Amino acid sequence: MEGNPAEFEAIGNRLGFQIDAEDKEGIRLVWRGARFPALLCLGIAIALLFISLPILEAIRQRGFTGPAASLWYFPLMNLILLGISFFLLSLKRTILFDHKQRLVVLRKRHIFRSHRLDLLYDEVAVVRLGIDQVYGGFAVAGSSAAQSYPVPSLRLILKNGETVLLDRGSVRRLEALGKRLSGLLEKPLQTEETPRPS
């Protein structure tokens, strides 16, 4: 194994990988980040351009002593929203199951850095469909710590005892993916008790 499995734990509660390519040489799964918040930030930033550009022009002409000087934060807000949207659009995770080399390659990248984890098929003991306890919300002054709630997850259990998170999402989708990957890796699919939708 090359890389650190802890780098591939999700910050959010759900991922949702999609099969990008599949042939006799392998399967490639892709997660392209938080698209909705990214596009929302980008849309707001573009809308704010109609306010920010005249303010910048007024500041350029009259300096910070003119009437537009008190609105200096609009262009700054615009810049921050653009930065957030570009960061969110750059988030991408891929998982490649390479049959030829009998290798699992996990990649995670964004604007600032990228991480890679390589595992041989022989290092995997079990594919496990189980539950992760995910913390959500914030603790407010005087209240107890943030609450945790169960989220179905699909993990590779390695022979050395470490676990590698593949995906989180709905039980039905993870079961189907788990069966495919179990057959592909020729490893048993271990199913823990998972919450079913009512």
N, C-alpha and C positions, 0 to 999 in steps of 0.2 A: 504494500500500500504506500502510495506517495501522496502527501497532502494531509490536511487536518479536517476530520469529519465535522468538528464543531463549527467550521466556517459555513457549513451548508444547512445549519438549523435556520428555520424561517423566523423572521421578526414578527410578521403578521400571523394570523391564525390559519389562513388558507393560501394555497398556491394555485393548483389547477393546471398541470402540464397537459399539453396536447401532443399527439403523435404527429411529428413534422415529416418524417420519412421512415419507410419500412421496406426492407427487401431482404434477400437471403444473406446479405452481409451484416445486417444489424437493424436496430431500431433507434431512432433519434427522437427524444421528447424535448419540447420547448415550452418555457414559460416566459412571456414577454413583459412582465412587470405590471404595474398598476396603471392601466391605460386610462380609465375614467378620470381619476384625479389629475393625471398628467395633462389630459386634453382640457379639463376644466381650468386648470392653472394657466395653460397656454391661451385659452379663449379670453380669460379675464385680463391677462397681460396684453393681449392684442387690443382689447376694448380700452384699456387704460392708456394705450399709446395716443389716442385722440385727445386725452387730457394732458399727458406727460410732455408731448412734443411742444405744444404751445407754451407750457410752463418753462421748459428748458430754453426755448427761444427768448422768452421774456427775461429770464435770469441772465442769459448771455448778453442781451442788449442793455439791461439796467443794473445788473449785478444783484447782490443780496440786499440792496437798499430799496428796491422797487416793491410794488404791491404783490408780485408773484413770489417773492422770496419766502413768504410763510408757507408756500405749498411745495417746498423742496422735496418733501417726503413722497410725493406721487411718483416722480421718476425712480426714486430708490425702491419703492414698493414694486414698481413695474419690473425693475431689474431682478429683484428677489424672486418674483413669481416666474419670470423667464428661466432663472437658474433652477428653481424647483421643478418646473415642467421638463426641462432638458435632462435633469438628473433622473426623474421618474421614467422618461421615455428611453433612457439608456440602460435601465435595468433589464437584464436578460439572464436566464438560467437554462442550461441544456444538460441533458443526460443522454449519453451515447452508449448503447450496448453493442460492442463490436464482436461479432461472432468469429471473425478470422483470428483476431489476437486474443479472444476470450478475455476481454477487458471491459470494465465499466468505467466511463470517464464522465465525471461531473464537473461542470464549469459554471461559474457565477461571475458576472462582470457588470460594472457600471463605469461612469466617466472616470473615476479616480483610480480604480484598481480592478484586478481580476484574480480569481482563485481557481485552483484546479485540484481535483482529487481523482487518482487512478486506483482502481481495484481490479485484481484478477478474479475471474469467475470462481477459482478454487478457494479464494479467501472468504467467500460468502457461505455461511452455514444455513441460513433460513431467510425466506422473505416473510415479513411479519405484518399483518394487518391488525392494528391495535388502536389505542387511544393515547393522545397527548393531552396533558393538562396545560392549557394556554391561559396566560394571565391577560385580562382585559380591563380597560378602564383605569382610572387614577384614584389613588387614595386622597380623600378630602380631609382637611384639618379636623381632627376629632373623630374621624371614622376609622374603621379597621382597614387592613391592607387590601390591595386590589383583589378582586374576585378572580378565581380561576374557573374554567369550564372545559368540558371534554370536547376534543375535536378528533375525528377519525384520521389516522395517519398510516402511510405505507413506508416501511423501513426495511433496510437490509441489515440482518444481524450477522456480524463477522465472526470468524472462528476465534479471534482474540478477545471477544466479548464486547467490542465497540459496536455502536449502531450508526447507520447512515440514513438520514431522512431523504426519502425520494419525493413524497408528495403528501399533501393534506387536502381533504375535500369531502365529498359525499361518500357514504359507505358503498353504494352501488357502483359508482365509477371506480373507486379504489379496489373493490373486489374483482371487477373485470380486468383492471390493469395488473393486479397482483397475480391472477391466474395466468395471464400471458407471460409475465416476467418469470414466474415460478417455472413454467414449462421451458422457457428460453434458457434460464440459468441451470435447469435440471436440479432445482432445490425445492424442498417442501414449502408450501404456503401455510404458515401458522396464523390462525385467526383467534384473536382475543375477543372477548365479549364487547361488541360495539353498539352504541346507541342507535336504535332504528327510528326513522321518522314515524310519528303517529298518524 
